[in-house]
Amino acid sequence: MSEENNHTTQTDQLLIPEEAADYLRISTRKIHALCRDGKLEYIEVSPRERRFRYRHHENFLESQTVLKPKSIDKCPPGFIPLCTRRG
């Protein structure tokens, strides 16, 4: 099997909640909470059963990624930092 087909097969594979939790390294309780909050996509197999795809996890992780703010080397003219203001 080619690497591209293997990747497609892995990303299309359905995971049970325990496998999803293992992948994200969180509890199954947290998996279900994320689903209830609309933060984690899932496939509803039945009203009591959910399945997940790797892309659902990737979408979730992407949405939770925090970018490091750019450091401010120079303050704008007239800017006085809060810690140096005198009242």
N, CA, C and O atoms as a CHARMM CRD file, in Angstrom:
* protein
*
  348
    1    1 MET  N      0.84900  -1.18300   0.00000 PROA 1      0.00000
    2    1 MET  CA     0.00000   0.00000   0.00000 PROA 1      0.00000
    3    1 MET  C      0.89300   1.24400   0.00000 PROA 1      0.00000
    4    1 MET  O      1.86800   1.31200   0.74900 PROA 1      0.00000
    5    2 SER  N      0.55800   2.22500  -0.84100 PROA 2      0.00000
    6    2 SER  CA     1.37700   3.42600  -0.90700 PROA 2      0.00000
    7    2 SER  C      1.18500   4.26000   0.34900 PROA 2      0.00000
    8    2 SER  O      0.22200   4.08300   1.09600 PROA 2      0.00000
    9    3 GLU  N      2.13000   5.17800   0.56500 PROA 3      0.00000
   10    3 GLU  CA     2.05300   6.01900   1.76200 PROA 3      0.00000
   11    3 GLU  C      0.81200   6.89200   1.73300 PROA 3      0.00000
   12    3 GLU  O      0.18800   7.11900   2.77000 PROA 3      0.00000
   13    4 GLU  N      0.44000   7.39300   0.53600 PROA 4      0.00000
   14    4 GLU  CA    -0.74300   8.24100   0.42100 PROA 4      0.00000
   15    4 GLU  C     -2.00600   7.44900   0.76700 PROA 4      0.00000
   16    4 GLU  O     -2.86900   7.95600   1.48400 PROA 4      0.00000
   17    5 ASN  N     -2.12600   6.22400   0.27400 PROA 5      0.00000
   18    5 ASN  CA    -3.29200   5.40100   0.59300 PROA 5      0.00000
   19    5 ASN  C     -3.32900   5.06300   2.07500 PROA 5      0.00000
   20    5 ASN  O     -4.40300   5.03900   2.67700 PROA 5      0.00000
   21    6 ASN  N     -2.16300   4.80200   2.67400 PROA 6      0.00000
   22    6 ASN  CA    -2.09300   4.50800   4.10100 PROA 6      0.00000
   23    6 ASN  C     -2.56600   5.70800   4.91300 PROA 6      0.00000
   24    6 ASN  O     -3.28800   5.54300   5.89600 PROA 6      0.00000
   25    7 HSD  N     -2.16400   6.92100   4.50800 PROA 7      0.00000
   26    7 HSD  CA    -2.57800   8.13500   5.20600 PROA 7      0.00000
   27    7 HSD  C     -4.09300   8.30800   5.10300 PROA 7      0.00000
   28    7 HSD  O     -4.75700   8.62800   6.08800 PROA 7      0.00000
   29    8 THR  N     -4.63100   8.09300   3.90400 PROA 8      0.00000
   30    8 THR  CA    -6.07000   8.22800   3.70200 PROA 8      0.00000
   31    8 THR  C     -6.81800   7.21800   4.55500 PROA 8      0.00000
   32    8 THR  O     -7.83300   7.55300   5.16500 PROA 8      0.00000
   33    9 THR  N     -6.33400   6.00100   4.60400 PROA 9      0.00000
   34    9 THR  CA    -6.96900   4.96700   5.40200 PROA 9      0.00000
   35    9 THR  C     -6.96100   5.34300   6.87900 PROA 9      0.00000
   36    9 THR  O     -7.96700   5.17200   7.56800 PROA 9      0.00000
   37   10 GLN  N     -5.84300   5.85000   7.36600 PROA 10     0.00000
   38   10 GLN  CA    -5.74500   6.22400   8.77400 PROA 10     0.00000
   39   10 GLN  C     -6.67700   7.38500   9.09200 PROA 10     0.00000
   40   10 GLN  O     -7.34200   7.36700  10.12800 PROA 10     0.00000
   41   11 THR  N     -6.74300   8.39700   8.22400 PROA 11     0.00000
   42   11 THR  CA    -7.57700   9.55900   8.52100 PROA 11     0.00000
   43   11 THR  C     -9.06100   9.24100   8.42000 PROA 11     0.00000
   44   11 THR  O     -9.87600   9.93300   9.03000 PROA 11     0.00000
   45   12 ASP  N     -9.43100   8.20600   7.66000 PROA 12     0.00000
   46   12 ASP  CA   -10.83300   7.83100   7.52400 PROA 12     0.00000
   47   12 ASP  C    -11.27900   6.82500   8.57600 PROA 12     0.00000
   48   12 ASP  O    -12.47200   6.55800   8.71600 PROA 12     0.00000
   49   13 GLN  N    -10.33200   6.27000   9.30900 PROA 13     0.00000
   50   13 GLN  CA   -10.64900   5.25600  10.31200 PROA 13     0.00000
   51   13 GLN  C    -11.52000   5.85300  11.41300 PROA 13     0.00000
   52   13 GLN  O    -11.26800   6.95700  11.89500 PROA 13     0.00000
   53   14 LEU  N    -12.55300   5.09700  11.80000 PROA 14     0.00000
   54   14 LEU  CA   -13.41900   5.54900  12.89700 PROA 14     0.00000
   55   14 LEU  C    -12.83200   5.10400  14.22800 PROA 14     0.00000
   56   14 LEU  O    -12.37600   3.97000  14.37700 PROA 14     0.00000
   57   15 LEU  N    -12.85300   6.01600  15.18600 PROA 15     0.00000
   58   15 LEU  CA   -12.32300   5.74700  16.52400 PROA 15     0.00000
   59   15 LEU  C    -13.46000   5.76300  17.53400 PROA 15     0.00000
   60   15 LEU  O    -14.40700   6.53800  17.40400 PROA 15     0.00000
   61   16 ILE  N    -13.36100   4.91400  18.52400 PROA 16     0.00000
   62   16 ILE  CA   -14.30900   4.93900  19.63100 PROA 16     0.00000
   63   16 ILE  C    -13.85200   6.01400  20.62000 PROA 16     0.00000
   64   16 ILE  O    -12.70700   6.46000  20.54400 PROA 16     0.00000
   65   17 PRO  N    -14.71000   6.43900  21.53700 PROA 17     0.00000
   66   17 PRO  CA   -14.33400   7.51300  22.46100 PROA 17     0.00000
   67   17 PRO  C    -13.03600   7.25800  23.23600 PROA 17     0.00000
   68   17 PRO  O    -12.25900   8.18600  23.46400 PROA 17     0.00000
   69   18 GLU  N    -12.80100   6.02500  23.63500 PROA 18     0.00000
   70   18 GLU  CA   -11.56700   5.71900  24.37700 PROA 18     0.00000
   71   18 GLU  C    -10.32500   5.94700  23.50600 PROA 18     0.00000
   72   18 GLU  O     -9.30500   6.43600  23.99100 PROA 18     0.00000
   73   19 GLU  N    -10.41600   5.59400  22.23200 PROA 19     0.00000
   74   19 GLU  CA    -9.29300   5.81600  21.31200 PROA 19     0.00000
   75   19 GLU  C     -9.10100   7.30800  21.04800 PROA 19     0.00000
   76   19 GLU  O     -7.97400   7.79500  20.95300 PROA 19     0.00000
   77   20 ALA  N    -10.21200   8.02100  20.93200 PROA 20     0.00000
   78   20 ALA  CA   -10.13600   9.47300  20.74200 PROA 20     0.00000
   79   20 ALA  C     -9.47500  10.13100  21.94700 PROA 20     0.00000
   80   20 ALA  O     -8.64700  11.03000  21.80000 PROA 20     0.00000
   81   21 ALA  N     -9.84900   9.67400  23.13800 PROA 21     0.00000
   82   21 ALA  CA    -9.26700  10.21600  24.37100 PROA 21     0.00000
   83   21 ALA  C     -7.76900   9.91000  24.43600 PROA 21     0.00000
   84   21 ALA  O     -6.97300  10.77000  24.81300 PROA 21     0.00000
   85   22 ASP  N     -7.39300   8.70100  24.07200 PROA 22     0.00000
   86   22 ASP  CA    -5.97300   8.33400  24.06000 PROA 22     0.00000
   87   22 ASP  C     -5.19800   9.21600  23.09200 PROA 22     0.00000
   88   22 ASP  O     -4.10000   9.67800  23.40400 PROA 22     0.00000
   89   23 TYR  N     -5.76900   9.44600  21.92500 PROA 23     0.00000
   90   23 TYR  CA    -5.09900  10.26000  20.90600 PROA 23     0.00000
   91   23 TYR  C     -4.84300  11.68000  21.41600 PROA 23     0.00000
   92   23 TYR  O     -3.76500  12.23700  21.20700 PROA 23     0.00000
   93   24 LEU  N     -5.83900  12.25600  22.08200 PROA 24     0.00000
   94   24 LEU  CA    -5.70700  13.62300  22.59800 PROA 24     0.00000
   95   24 LEU  C     -5.09500  13.67500  23.99600 PROA 24     0.00000
   96   24 LEU  O     -4.81000  14.75400  24.51500 PROA 24     0.00000
   97   25 ARG  N     -4.89800  12.51000  24.59900 PROA 25     0.00000
   98   25 ARG  CA    -4.34200  12.40000  25.95300 PROA 25     0.00000
   99   25 ARG  C     -5.20400  13.12200  26.98600 PROA 25     0.00000
  100   25 ARG  O     -4.70900  13.85900  27.83900 PROA 25     0.00000
  101   26 ILE  N     -6.51200  12.88100  26.87700 PROA 26     0.00000
  102   26 ILE  CA    -7.46600  13.41900  27.83600 PROA 26     0.00000
  103   26 ILE  C     -8.43300  12.29200  28.22100 PROA 26     0.00000
  104   26 ILE  O     -8.38200  11.21100  27.63400 PROA 26     0.00000
  105   27 SER  N     -9.28700  12.52800  29.17400 PROA 27     0.00000
  106   27 SER  CA   -10.22100  11.49300  29.62800 PROA 27     0.00000
  107   27 SER  C    -11.40000  11.36400  28.66000 PROA 27     0.00000
  108   27 SER  O    -11.69900  12.28200  27.89700 PROA 27     0.00000
  109   28 THR  N    -12.05600  10.21200  28.70800 PROA 28     0.00000
  110   28 THR  CA   -13.25300  10.03600  27.88400 PROA 28     0.00000
  111   28 THR  C    -14.35600  10.98600  28.35300 PROA 28     0.00000
  112   28 THR  O    -15.17600  11.43200  27.55100 PROA 28     0.00000
  113   29 ARG  N    -14.37600  11.29000  29.63500 PROA 29     0.00000
  114   29 ARG  CA   -15.35300  12.25400  30.15300 PROA 29     0.00000
  115   29 ARG  C    -15.15300  13.62800  29.47700 PROA 29     0.00000
  116   29 ARG  O    -16.12000  14.30000  29.12000 PROA 29     0.00000
  117   30 LYS  N    -13.90900  14.01800  29.31500 PROA 30     0.00000
  118   30 LYS  CA   -13.60100  15.29100  28.65400 PROA 30     0.00000
  119   30 LYS  C    -13.97900  15.23100  27.17300 PROA 30     0.00000
  120   30 LYS  O    -14.45100  16.22300  26.61900 PROA 30     0.00000
  121   31 ILE  N    -13.77700  14.08000  26.52800 PROA 31     0.00000
  122   31 ILE  CA   -14.17900  13.90500  25.12600 PROA 31     0.00000
  123   31 ILE  C    -15.66900  14.18800  24.98300 PROA 31     0.00000
  124   31 ILE  O    -16.08400  14.94200  24.10400 PROA 31     0.00000
  125   32 HSD  N    -16.46800  13.58100  25.85000 PROA 32     0.00000
  126   32 HSD  CA   -17.92200  13.77700  25.78300 PROA 32     0.00000
  127   32 HSD  C    -18.31200  15.22100  26.10400 PROA 32     0.00000
  128   32 HSD  O    -19.25300  15.75400  25.51700 PROA 32     0.00000
  129   33 ALA  N    -17.60000  15.84800  27.02300 PROA 33     0.00000
  130   33 ALA  CA   -17.88000  17.25500  27.34700 PROA 33     0.00000
  131   33 ALA  C    -17.57400  18.15300  26.15000 PROA 33     0.00000
  132   33 ALA  O    -18.33300  19.07500  25.85600 PROA 33     0.00000
  133   34 LEU  N    -16.47500  17.88900  25.46800 PROA 34     0.00000
  134   34 LEU  CA   -16.12400  18.67500  24.27900 PROA 34     0.00000
  135   34 LEU  C    -17.16800  18.50800  23.18200 PROA 34     0.00000
  136   34 LEU  O    -17.48000  19.45900  22.46600 PROA 34     0.00000
  137   35 CYS  N    -17.70400  17.30800  23.05300 PROA 35     0.00000
  138   35 CYS  CA   -18.77100  17.06100  22.07500 PROA 35     0.00000
  139   35 CYS  C    -20.03100  17.84000  22.44600 PROA 35     0.00000
  140   35 CYS  O    -20.63900  18.48700  21.59400 PROA 35     0.00000
  141   36 ARG  N    -20.41900  17.77500  23.71500 PROA 36     0.00000
  142   36 ARG  CA   -21.61100  18.50500  24.17500 PROA 36     0.00000
  143   36 ARG  C    -21.46900  20.00800  23.97100 PROA 36     0.00000
  144   36 ARG  O    -22.43800  20.69600  23.65100 PROA 36     0.00000
  145   37 ASP  N    -20.23900  20.51300  24.16100 PROA 37     0.00000
  146   37 ASP  CA   -19.98700  21.94900  24.01000 PROA 37     0.00000
  147   37 ASP  C    -19.82500  22.37200  22.55400 PROA 37     0.00000
  148   37 ASP  O    -19.67400  23.55800  22.26200 PROA 37     0.00000
  149   38 GLY  N    -19.85800  21.39900  21.63900 PROA 38     0.00000
  150   38 GLY  CA   -19.71800  21.71600  20.21600 PROA 38     0.00000
  151   38 GLY  C    -18.29500  22.01500  19.79700 PROA 38     0.00000
  152   38 GLY  O    -18.07800  22.60000  18.73600 PROA 38     0.00000
  153   39 LYS  N    -17.31400  21.62600  20.60900 PROA 39     0.00000
  154   39 LYS  CA   -15.91300  21.92100  20.30300 PROA 39     0.00000
  155   39 LYS  C    -15.21100  20.79900  19.54800 PROA 39     0.00000
  156   39 LYS  O    -14.19400  21.02500  18.89200 PROA 39     0.00000
  157   40 LEU  N    -15.75900  19.58500  19.64100 PROA 40     0.00000
  158   40 LEU  CA   -15.15100  18.43700  18.98400 PROA 40     0.00000
  159   40 LEU  C    -16.19200  17.77600  18.08500 PROA 40     0.00000
  160   40 LEU  O    -17.27000  17.38900  18.53600 PROA 40     0.00000
  161   41 GLU  N    -15.84500  17.65600  16.80400 PROA 41     0.00000
  162   41 GLU  CA   -16.74600  17.02100  15.85000 PROA 41     0.00000
  163   41 GLU  C    -16.81100  15.51800  16.11200 PROA 41     0.00000
  164   41 GLU  O    -15.86300  14.92300  16.62500 PROA 41     0.00000
  165   42 TYR  N    -17.93300  14.92200  15.75400 PROA 42     0.00000
  166   42 TYR  CA   -18.09300  13.47900  15.91800 PROA 42     0.00000
  167   42 TYR  C    -19.16800  12.98100  14.96900 PROA 42     0.00000
  168   42 TYR  O    -19.91900  13.76000  14.38200 PROA 42     0.00000
  169   43 ILE  N    -19.22000  11.67600  14.83500 PROA 43     0.00000
  170   43 ILE  CA   -20.25600  11.01800  14.05100 PROA 43     0.00000
  171   43 ILE  C    -21.16200  10.31900  15.05400 PROA 43     0.00000
  172   43 ILE  O    -20.69800   9.55300  15.89800 PROA 43     0.00000
  173   44 GLU  N    -22.45500  10.59100  14.95200 PROA 44     0.00000
  174   44 GLU  CA   -23.40400   9.96500  15.87500 PROA 44     0.00000
  175   44 GLU  C    -23.90400   8.67000  15.24600 PROA 44     0.00000
  176   44 GLU  O    -24.73400   8.69300  14.33700 PROA 44     0.00000
  177   45 VAL  N    -23.39900   7.54800  15.73000 PROA 45     0.00000
  178   45 VAL  CA   -23.78900   6.23400  15.23000 PROA 45     0.00000
  179   45 VAL  C    -25.19300   5.90200  15.72000 PROA 45     0.00000
  180   45 VAL  O    -26.00400   5.34800  14.97700 PROA 45     0.00000
  181   46 SER  N    -25.46600   6.23600  16.94200 PROA 46     0.00000
  182   46 SER  CA   -26.79100   6.09700  17.54700 PROA 46     0.00000
  183   46 SER  C    -26.86600   7.18400  18.61200 PROA 46     0.00000
  184   46 SER  O    -25.85600   7.82900  18.89100 PROA 46     0.00000
  185   47 PRO  N    -28.02300   7.40600  19.21200 PROA 47     0.00000
  186   47 PRO  CA   -28.12900   8.47500  20.21300 PROA 47     0.00000
  187   47 PRO  C    -27.13500   8.33300  21.38200 PROA 47     0.00000
  188   47 PRO  O    -26.81600   9.31800  22.04700 PROA 47     0.00000
  189   48 ARG  N    -26.65400   7.12200  21.62600 PROA 48     0.00000
  190   48 ARG  CA   -25.73500   6.91200  22.75400 PROA 48     0.00000
  191   48 ARG  C    -24.31600   6.55300  22.33000 PROA 48     0.00000
  192   48 ARG  O    -23.46500   6.29400  23.18000 PROA 48     0.00000
  193   49 GLU  N    -24.05100   6.53600  21.01800 PROA 49     0.00000
  194   49 GLU  CA   -22.72900   6.14600  20.54500 PROA 49     0.00000
  195   49 GLU  C    -22.16200   7.16700  19.57600 PROA 49     0.00000
  196   49 GLU  O    -22.83400   7.61000  18.64400 PROA 49     0.00000
  197   50 ARG  N    -20.90900   7.53200  19.81700 PROA 50     0.00000
  198   50 ARG  CA   -20.19200   8.48200  18.96600 PROA 50     0.00000
  199   50 ARG  C    -18.94600   7.82400  18.40500 PROA 50     0.00000
  200   50 ARG  O    -18.34200   6.95800  19.03700 PROA 50     0.00000
  201   51 ARG  N    -18.57400   8.24900  17.21000 PROA 51     0.00000
  202   51 ARG  CA   -17.32200   7.82000  16.60500 PROA 51     0.00000
  203   51 ARG  C    -16.60200   9.06700  16.12100 PROA 51     0.00000
  204   51 ARG  O    -17.22000  10.10000  15.86400 PROA 51     0.00000
  205   52 PHE  N    -15.30300   8.95400  16.00300 PROA 52     0.00000
  206   52 PHE  CA   -14.46100  10.09500  15.66500 PROA 52     0.00000
  207   52 PHE  C    -13.51900   9.73000  14.53100 PROA 52     0.00000
  208   52 PHE  O    -13.20300   8.55700  14.32800 PROA 52     0.00000
  209   53 ARG  N    -13.07700  10.73000  13.80200 PROA 53     0.00000
  210   53 ARG  CA   -12.04900  10.57200  12.77800 PROA 53     0.00000
  211   53 ARG  C    -10.83800  11.39500  13.21400 PROA 53     0.00000
  212   53 ARG  O    -10.95900  12.35200  13.97800 PROA 53     0.00000
  213   54 TYR  N     -9.68300  11.00200  12.71500 PROA 54     0.00000
  214   54 TYR  CA    -8.47100  11.74800  13.05100 PROA 54     0.00000
  215   54 TYR  C     -8.61300  13.21800  12.65500 PROA 54     0.00000
  216   54 TYR  O     -8.12900  14.10100  13.36400 PROA 54     0.00000
  217   55 ARG  N     -9.26600  13.48000  11.53700 PROA 55     0.00000
  218   55 ARG  CA    -9.40400  14.88400  11.10100 PROA 55     0.00000
  219   55 ARG  C    -10.23000  15.69100  12.09800 PROA 55     0.00000
  220   55 ARG  O    -10.02600  16.89800  12.23100 PROA 55     0.00000
  221   56 HSD  N    -11.16500  15.03900  12.80500 PROA 56     0.00000
  222   56 HSD  CA   -11.93000  15.74900  13.84200 PROA 56     0.00000
  223   56 HSD  C    -10.97600  16.23900  14.93200 PROA 56     0.00000
  224   56 HSD  O    -11.10900  17.35500  15.43500 PROA 56     0.00000
  225   57 HSD  N    -10.01100  15.38400  15.29000 PROA 57     0.00000
  226   57 HSD  CA    -9.03100  15.76900  16.31100 PROA 57     0.00000
  227   57 HSD  C     -8.13800  16.88100  15.80600 PROA 57     0.00000
  228   57 HSD  O     -7.83400  17.82400  16.53700 PROA 57     0.00000
  229   58 GLU  N     -7.71500  16.77200  14.55000 PROA 58     0.00000
  230   58 GLU  CA    -6.84300  17.79700  13.98300 PROA 58     0.00000
  231   58 GLU  C     -7.55900  19.15100  13.93100 PROA 58     0.00000
  232   58 GLU  O     -6.96500  20.18600  14.23600 PROA 58     0.00000
  233   59 ASN  N     -8.83000  19.13400  13.54600 PROA 59     0.00000
  234   59 ASN  CA    -9.61700  20.38400  13.53100 PROA 59     0.00000
  235   59 ASN  C     -9.71600  20.96900  14.93400 PROA 59     0.00000
  236   59 ASN  O     -9.57900  22.17800  15.12100 PROA 59     0.00000
  237   60 PHE  N     -9.95600  20.11000  15.91600 PROA 60     0.00000
  238   60 PHE  CA   -10.04700  20.56800  17.30300 PROA 60     0.00000
  239   60 PHE  C     -8.71900  21.16600  17.76100 PROA 60     0.00000
  240   60 PHE  O     -8.68700  22.25900  18.32600 PROA 60     0.00000
  241   61 LEU  N     -7.63100  20.45100  17.51600 PROA 61     0.00000
  242   61 LEU  CA    -6.31500  20.94500  17.93800 PROA 61     0.00000
  243   61 LEU  C     -5.97800  22.26700  17.26100 PROA 61     0.00000
  244   61 LEU  O     -5.42000  23.16800  17.88800 PROA 61     0.00000
  245   62 GLU  N     -6.31400  22.38000  15.99900 PROA 62     0.00000
  246   62 GLU  CA    -6.06800  23.63000  15.26800 PROA 62     0.00000
  247   62 GLU  C     -6.85600  24.77600  15.89600 PROA 62     0.00000
  248   62 GLU  O     -6.34800  25.89000  16.02000 PROA 62     0.00000
  249   63 SER  N     -8.09900  24.49900  16.29100 PROA 63     0.00000
  250   63 SER  CA    -8.93100  25.55300  16.88800 PROA 63     0.00000
  251   63 SER  C     -8.44600  25.95200  18.27800 PROA 63     0.00000
  252   63 SER  O     -8.75600  27.04500  18.75100 PROA 63     0.00000
  253   64 GLN  N     -7.69100  25.08100  18.93300 PROA 64     0.00000
  254   64 GLN  CA    -7.21400  25.35400  20.28800 PROA 64     0.00000
  255   64 GLN  C     -5.78400  25.89300  20.31200 PROA 64     0.00000
  256   64 GLN  O     -5.26100  26.22000  21.37700 PROA 64     0.00000
  257   65 THR  N     -5.15600  25.98500  19.14700 PROA 65     0.00000
  258   65 THR  CA    -3.77300  26.44100  19.07900 PROA 65     0.00000
  259   65 THR  C     -3.70200  27.92900  19.38800 PROA 65     0.00000
  260   65 THR  O     -4.42800  28.73000  18.80100 PROA 65     0.00000
  261   66 VAL  N     -2.83200  28.28800  20.30300 PROA 66     0.00000
  262   66 VAL  CA    -2.64500  29.68400  20.69100 PROA 66     0.00000
  263   66 VAL  C     -1.31600  30.15000  20.12200 PROA 66     0.00000
  264   66 VAL  O     -0.27000  29.54900  20.36900 PROA 66     0.00000
  265   67 LEU  N     -1.37400  31.21900  19.36400 PROA 67     0.00000
  266   67 LEU  CA    -0.15200  31.76600  18.79600 PROA 67     0.00000
  267   67 LEU  C      0.51900  32.67900  19.80100 PROA 67     0.00000
  268   67 LEU  O     -0.14100  33.44000  20.50900 PROA 67     0.00000
  269   68 LYS  N      1.82400  32.59600  19.85600 PROA 68     0.00000
  270   68 LYS  CA     2.58300  33.44800  20.76300 PROA 68     0.00000
  271   68 LYS  C      2.48000  34.89000  20.27400 PROA 68     0.00000
  272   68 LYS  O      2.75700  35.16700  19.10700 PROA 68     0.00000
  273   69 PRO  N      2.08500  35.80700  21.15200 PROA 69     0.00000
  274   69 PRO  CA     1.98500  37.21500  20.73200 PROA 69     0.00000
  275   69 PRO  C      3.36000  37.77800  20.40000 PROA 69     0.00000
  276   69 PRO  O      4.37400  37.39400  20.98400 PROA 69     0.00000
  277   70 LYS  N      3.36100  38.69100  19.45100 PROA 70     0.00000
  278   70 LYS  CA     4.61600  39.33700  19.09000 PROA 70     0.00000
  279   70 LYS  C      5.06000  40.22600  20.24900 PROA 70     0.00000
  280   70 LYS  O      4.24300  40.89900  20.87800 PROA 70     0.00000
  281   71 SER  N      6.34200  40.21600  20.51800 PROA 71     0.00000
  282   71 SER  CA     6.84000  41.07000  21.59200 PROA 71     0.00000
  283   71 SER  C      6.88100  42.51300  21.09800 PROA 71     0.00000
  284   71 SER  O      7.11600  42.78800  19.92200 PROA 71     0.00000
  285   72 ILE  N      6.64800  43.40200  22.02200 PROA 72     0.00000
  286   72 ILE  CA     6.68400  44.83200  21.67900 PROA 72     0.00000
  287   72 ILE  C      8.04500  45.36100  22.08200 PROA 72     0.00000
  288   72 ILE  O      8.35700  45.48700  23.26600 PROA 72     0.00000
  289   73 ASP  N      8.86000  45.67100  21.06500 PROA 73     0.00000
  290   73 ASP  CA    10.19000  46.19800  21.34300 PROA 73     0.00000
  291   73 ASP  C     10.11900  47.67700  21.71300 PROA 73     0.00000
  292   73 ASP  O     10.86000  48.14900  22.57600 PROA 73     0.00000
  293   74 LYS  N      9.22800  48.39300  21.05600 PROA 74     0.00000
  294   74 LYS  CA     9.10900  49.82200  21.31600 PROA 74     0.00000
  295   74 LYS  C      7.64800  50.13800  21.59300 PROA 74     0.00000
  296   74 LYS  O      6.75000  49.62100  20.92900 PROA 74     0.00000
  297   75 CYS  N      7.42800  50.97900  22.56500 PROA 75     0.00000
  298   75 CYS  CA     6.07700  51.41200  22.86700 PROA 75     0.00000
  299   75 CYS  C      5.70500  52.54400  21.91600 PROA 75     0.00000
  300   75 CYS  O      6.57700  53.29900  21.48500 PROA 75     0.00000
  301   76 PRO  N      4.42300  52.67100  21.58500 PROA 76     0.00000
  302   76 PRO  CA     3.99900  53.79300  20.74200 PROA 76     0.00000
  303   76 PRO  C      4.26600  55.11800  21.44000 PROA 76     0.00000
  304   76 PRO  O      4.30800  55.16500  22.67000 PROA 76     0.00000
  305   77 PRO  N      4.44400  56.18400  20.68900 PROA 77     0.00000
  306   77 PRO  CA     4.68900  57.50100  21.30000 PROA 77     0.00000
  307   77 PRO  C      3.56600  57.86100  22.27200 PROA 77     0.00000
  308   77 PRO  O      2.38700  57.69300  21.96100 PROA 77     0.00000
  309   78 GLY  N      3.94200  58.35400  23.44300 PROA 78     0.00000
  310   78 GLY  CA     2.97700  58.76600  24.45100 PROA 78     0.00000
  311   78 GLY  C      2.43000  57.62300  25.28800 PROA 78     0.00000
  312   78 GLY  O      1.63700  57.86700  26.19700 PROA 78     0.00000
  313   79 PHE  N      2.82600  56.38100  25.01700 PROA 79     0.00000
  314   79 PHE  CA     2.34100  55.23300  25.76900 PROA 79     0.00000
  315   79 PHE  C      3.09100  55.12800  27.07800 PROA 79     0.00000
  316   79 PHE  O      4.32100  55.15400  27.10800 PROA 79     0.00000
  317   80 ILE  N      2.33200  55.00700  28.17600 PROA 80     0.00000
  318   80 ILE  CA     2.94100  54.83400  29.49100 PROA 80     0.00000
  319   80 ILE  C      2.46900  53.48600  30.03200 PROA 80     0.00000
  320   80 ILE  O      1.27200  53.31400  30.26200 PROA 80     0.00000
  321   81 PRO  N      3.36400  52.53200  30.24100 PROA 81     0.00000
  322   81 PRO  CA     2.95700  51.23000  30.76300 PROA 81     0.00000
  323   81 PRO  C      2.25100  51.37900  32.10600 PROA 81     0.00000
  324   81 PRO  O      2.57100  52.27900  32.88200 PROA 81     0.00000
  325   82 LEU  N      1.29300  50.50100  32.38000 PROA 82     0.00000
  326   82 LEU  CA     0.50400  50.57700  33.60700 PROA 82     0.00000
  327   82 LEU  C      1.37900  50.57400  34.86200 PROA 82     0.00000
  328   82 LEU  O      1.08700  51.27100  35.83400 PROA 82     0.00000
  329   83 CYS  N      2.44300  49.79200  34.83000 PROA 83     0.00000
  330   83 CYS  CA     3.24900  49.65800  36.05300 PROA 83     0.00000
  331   83 CYS  C      4.05400  50.91600  36.36300 PROA 83     0.00000
  332   83 CYS  O      4.56900  51.04200  37.47300 PROA 83     0.00000
  333   84 THR  N      4.17900  51.84600  35.42700 PROA 84     0.00000
  334   84 THR  CA     4.95800  53.04600  35.70700 PROA 84     0.00000
  335   84 THR  C      4.09200  54.30000  35.85100 PROA 84     0.00000
  336   84 THR  O      4.60900  55.39000  36.09400 PROA 84     0.00000
  337   85 ARG  N      2.77800  54.14000  35.70100 PROA 85     0.00000
  338   85 ARG  CA     1.89900  55.32100  35.83900 PROA 85     0.00000
  339   85 ARG  C      1.82700  55.74000  37.30000 PROA 85     0.00000
  340   85 ARG  O      1.82200  54.90900  38.20800 PROA 85     0.00000
  341   86 ARG  N      1.77500  56.99200  37.49100 PROA 86     0.00000
  342   86 ARG  CA     1.67500  57.53400  38.85500 PROA 86     0.00000
  343   86 ARG  C      0.35800  58.30000  38.95400 PROA 86     0.00000
  344   86 ARG  O     -0.02300  59.01900  38.03100 PROA 86     0.00000
  345   87 GLY  N     -0.32000  58.14200  40.06400 PROA 87     0.00000
  346   87 GLY  CA    -1.63800  58.77600  40.17000 PROA 87     0.00000
  347   87 GLY  C     -1.73500  59.76300  41.19800 PROA 87     0.00000
  348   87 GLY  O     -2.79500  60.36200  41.38000 PROA 87     0.00000
